[in-house]
Amino acid sequence: MISVIVHLHNQENTIISALQSLVAQTAQQWECFIVDNASTDASEYQVRSYLIDRRMRYLRLEQQVSTEEVWNIGLQHTTGEWVVFFDGADYMKSNALQALYLAVKTYGTQCGAGNYGVIRNGELNTHSYDPSRKVSQKDVAKGKLSVLTGASIFSRKIADKPEFWKDCDFAYTDHLILISGEESEPLIKRKKQPWWKQLFNL
């Protein structure tokens, strides 16, 4: 079972396509918990029609909290062995969950990631890393792998410990997993290194 935790905040124009992309997944063994982070627009109204699907649940917060707190709330209300953090402005390709799950199972890691694209000025800009393989924690720590919500999967054992993610090996799939309608910061940021360390690739 994969738990998809959706962070929703004032995304009435994108949340429908986000949820439609989840319903259209080739992998069907998932649950979705939508955390409405005190939206002031019609986001709640847009979500209501999807709650007929028993795999989907919804919680509205009265006061806005941090993204990390939203994730933790979602983790408390879900039970899947694997976790995907999803944003209300994103769109999953139909094979996203299947590709991420197969990657972590193939390589035996606790984390997985895939290619993603960001829409800028109406154009899709894709971000890719490498053909399918396992990415070592050294490469992750150096920032060679851009880990983004929605295009990544985590074992529940470490899903609530983002500070450890850069110390983990990542299974990687070259499938285009996610299309993001908003510019997003990578979950694992590259640390600035002294010039001499960069020169010798340390």
Phi, psi and omega per residue, in radians:
M1 nan 2.365 3.081
I2 -1.929 2.226 3.067
S3 -1.670 2.113 3.087
V4 -1.811 2.060 -3.122
I5 -1.846 2.034 -3.060
V6 -1.749 2.154 3.025
H7 -1.634 1.997 -3.082
L8 -2.053 2.167 3.052
H9 -2.610 1.915 3.097
N10 0.874 0.922 -3.126
Q11 -2.207 0.805 -3.103
E12 -1.057 -0.463 -3.088
N13 -1.482 -0.229 -3.065
T14 -2.141 -0.310 -3.014
I15 -1.140 -0.538 3.133
I16 -1.121 -0.844 3.133
S17 -1.144 -0.575 3.101
A18 -1.095 -0.835 -3.121
L19 -1.250 -0.605 3.064
Q20 -1.059 -0.695 -3.141
S21 -1.162 -0.525 3.095
L22 -1.270 -0.777 3.125
V23 -1.077 -0.530 -3.084
A24 -1.467 0.097 -3.100
Q25 -1.096 2.465 3.062
T26 -1.195 -0.559 3.029
A27 -1.435 2.246 -3.053
Q28 -1.856 -0.173 -3.096
Q29 -1.528 1.329 3.129
W30 -2.500 2.808 2.971
E31 -2.266 2.653 -3.105
C32 -2.244 2.257 3.071
F33 -2.113 2.025 -3.094
I34 -1.699 2.113 3.091
V35 -1.862 1.902 3.111
D36 -1.473 1.908 -3.035
N37 -1.475 1.156 3.078
A38 1.003 0.817 3.108
S39 -1.093 2.563 3.114
T40 -1.983 0.072 3.096
D41 -1.831 -2.708 -3.076
A42 -1.636 0.437 -3.127
S43 -0.989 -0.796 -3.121
E44 -1.045 -0.750 3.140
Y45 -1.061 -0.712 -3.122
Q46 -1.148 -0.597 -3.083
V47 -1.303 -0.551 -2.950
R48 -0.912 -0.718 -3.078
S49 -1.171 -0.346 -3.132
Y50 -1.502 -0.235 -3.097
L51 -1.288 -0.072 3.032
I52 -1.164 -0.436 3.051
D53 -1.344 2.047 -3.043
R54 -1.130 -0.245 3.101
R55 -1.356 -0.190 -3.080
M56 -1.903 2.382 3.051
R57 -2.337 2.790 -2.989
Y58 -2.418 2.429 3.055
L59 -2.412 2.241 3.101
R60 -1.831 2.239 3.078
L61 -1.582 2.472 -3.132
E62 -1.408 -0.474 3.115
Q63 -2.185 2.469 -3.113
Q64 -1.229 2.430 3.122
V65 -2.223 3.076 -3.131
S66 -1.245 2.829 3.099
T67 -1.037 -0.722 -3.141
E68 -1.068 -0.673 3.114
E69 -1.174 -0.650 3.077
V70 -1.059 -0.803 3.130
W71 -1.047 -0.774 -3.128
N72 -1.124 -0.662 3.069
I73 -1.078 -0.773 3.114
G74 -1.084 -0.703 3.127
L75 -1.113 -0.603 3.140
Q76 -1.212 -0.404 -3.059
H77 -1.864 0.124 -3.131
T78 -2.218 2.899 -3.036
T79 -2.324 0.007 -3.067
G80 -1.085 2.626 3.108
E81 -1.198 -0.507 -3.137
W82 -2.094 2.600 -3.041
V83 -2.265 2.352 3.008
V84 -2.127 2.192 3.069
F85 -1.621 2.195 -2.967
F86 -2.219 2.584 -3.129
D87 -1.948 2.582 -3.093
G88 -1.160 -0.114 3.107
A89 -1.818 0.038 -3.051
D90 -1.739 2.889 -3.128
Y91 -2.412 2.101 3.133
M92 -1.511 2.385 2.954
K93 -1.148 2.705 -2.972
S94 -1.119 -0.397 -3.140
N95 -1.774 0.232 -3.003
A96 -1.034 -0.977 -3.085
L97 -1.106 -0.699 3.138
Q98 -1.112 -0.781 -3.115
A99 -1.139 -0.739 3.133
L100 -1.147 -0.748 -3.130
Y101 -1.134 -0.774 3.137
L102 -1.113 -0.604 3.141
A103 -1.116 -0.860 -3.100
V104 -1.201 -0.565 3.106
K105 -1.245 -0.663 -3.132
T106 -1.141 -0.744 -3.046
Y107 -1.752 -0.069 3.062
G108 1.142 0.637 3.135
T109 -1.823 2.980 3.089
Q110 -1.692 -0.061 -3.141
C111 -2.399 2.645 3.067
G112 -2.546 2.727 3.136
A113 -2.633 2.831 3.127
G114 -2.510 3.126 3.104
N115 -1.201 2.676 3.100
Y116 -2.536 2.893 3.102
G117 -2.305 2.593 3.109
V118 -2.107 2.291 3.118
I119 -1.498 2.068 3.081
R120 -2.182 2.196 3.139
N121 0.899 0.700 3.090
G122 1.401 -0.009 -3.130
E123 -1.974 2.528 3.133
L124 -1.576 2.098 3.081
N125 -1.891 2.045 -3.070
T126 -1.592 2.591 3.097
H127 -2.127 2.077 3.133
S128 -2.237 2.792 -3.099
Y129 -2.047 -1.041 -2.989
D130 -2.892 2.879 2.989
P131 -1.069 2.909 -3.091
S132 -0.946 2.200 3.069
R133 -3.052 3.124 3.053
K134 -1.590 2.348 3.126
V135 -1.797 2.135 -3.061
S136 -1.238 2.719 -3.121
Q137 -1.074 -0.480 3.108
K138 -1.124 -0.724 3.097
D139 -1.157 -0.675 3.131
V140 -1.119 -0.806 -3.113
A141 -1.087 -0.570 3.127
K142 -1.346 -0.110 3.121
G143 1.465 0.253 3.141
K144 -1.250 -0.417 3.104
L145 -1.888 2.124 3.117
S146 -1.578 1.857 -3.081
V147 -1.625 2.120 -3.050
L148 -2.190 2.511 3.085
T149 -1.049 2.580 3.140
G150 1.472 -0.502 3.094
A151 -1.865 0.256 -3.094
S152 -2.372 2.713 3.110
I153 -2.345 2.515 -3.087
F154 -2.345 2.505 2.971
S155 -1.124 2.467 3.125
R156 -0.999 -0.477 -3.118
K157 -1.040 -0.533 -3.095
I158 -2.147 0.063 -3.063
A159 -1.032 -0.529 -3.114
D160 -1.650 0.261 -3.099
K161 -2.224 1.125 -3.090
P162 -1.036 -0.412 3.122
E163 -1.169 -0.302 3.141
F164 -1.642 -0.227 -2.999
W165 -1.052 -0.639 -3.112
K166 -1.243 -0.175 3.101
D167 -1.710 0.182 -3.083
C168 -1.960 2.659 2.935
D169 -1.328 2.504 3.104
F170 -2.005 2.278 2.894
A171 -1.292 2.432 -3.088
Y172 -2.205 2.375 3.056
T173 -2.090 2.416 -3.116
D174 -1.483 0.128 3.030
H175 -1.154 2.539 2.970
L176 -1.328 1.909 -3.002
I177 -1.570 -0.751 -2.892
L178 -2.428 2.519 2.961
I179 -2.084 2.114 -3.074
S180 -1.801 2.289 3.114
G181 -1.482 -0.108 -3.134
E182 -2.320 2.573 3.061
E183 -1.137 2.306 -3.091
S184 -2.212 2.547 3.054
E185 -1.360 2.427 3.030
P186 -1.038 2.569 3.125
L187 -1.212 -0.539 3.124
I188 -2.021 1.940 -3.090
K189 -1.597 2.499 3.123
R190 -1.259 2.329 3.080
K191 -1.365 2.413 3.071
K192 -1.211 2.254 -3.097
Q193 -1.934 2.623 3.028
P194 -1.023 2.629 -3.062
W195 -0.992 -0.596 -3.089
W196 -1.243 -0.517 3.074
K197 -1.257 -0.652 3.095
Q198 -1.142 -0.690 -3.101
L199 -1.069 -0.729 -3.110
F200 -1.698 0.169 3.072
N201 0.964 0.810 -3.136
L202 -1.673 nan nan
